[in-house]
Amino acid sequence: MTDFIDMTKAELAAALKAAGIELTASQIKKTSHADLVEMAGEQARPTEPTLGDVIQNLTPLEKAVTVAHLEAGIDCNGCETCEEMLADNMTWSDVAETAKRTGLSKKQVNGVLTSLSTKGLVVTDCDPVNGEGAVQQVLTDLGIRVAFDLLAEGVEAKATVQPTKADKKAANVVAMPTTKKVRVLEDRVLLQPGKVEDVKPTKEGSKRALLIQALSRGCTLEHLESLLGWNRSTVSSAIRTDVGAIGLGVERKGDKYFLLLPEGMKALPVREATATREEARVAACK
């Protein structure tokens, strides 16, 4: 960011052009140096993997073990929402309990836990609780968010281990497709909107702008998949993470999702490329 601050407006415009954003001479003139620095910084900032990206890279066994940990935590402290569990993280489970819930062997569970640990979803070297042995693991905050998304998608703790090629040859087994259990979701507010002053208007034409525009009209996950070109896991993640990052909220009614604006905001916080966030925020409240 310091390098961008030292650049002239012409140099910043050239950097933005190299990143795929070409401004006209008039736009460069109307845009302040500070806003050009912010725009260049946003383009240079590395993109963090979304919750959907993390879920997409999980194997079926990793998903089952993650859900098993969450369900063990729910049974332990009764927290049934992501927010409650993050506030009181008691997602403790040991290898024997996880094996029981998933139907995997203890050796398989240990292998999956090692993989989940490298992905930042599980802590395996945590302190024992209530004087018990150090065989317990706990979900990280990221692991909790991933687990709730998996649970909402109908993923179950009971793992379905497909027969190996040798098993199929010996028993003449034909692998049958598994039917995914449909999870009935209750109507509720998934994400409360923040305060007006904390809202961060998103750029017109961006994926975030398209997302909140669709949610403002009410839409299904399938519609968002088609509109944004994302898979279902990425869409489910964006409904919480991307909308929350802007400062807005989301409510689910039936199979549709609706946008919730902060009190006092009357329009969507979407800004043109030449407008500052503050200008867009003020305009959205008029």
Summary of the structure (lengths in Angstrom):
residues: 286
radius of gyration: 23.1
end to end distance: 32.7
largest distance: 74.6
contacts: 837
relative contact order: 0.11
helix: 51%
strand: 9%
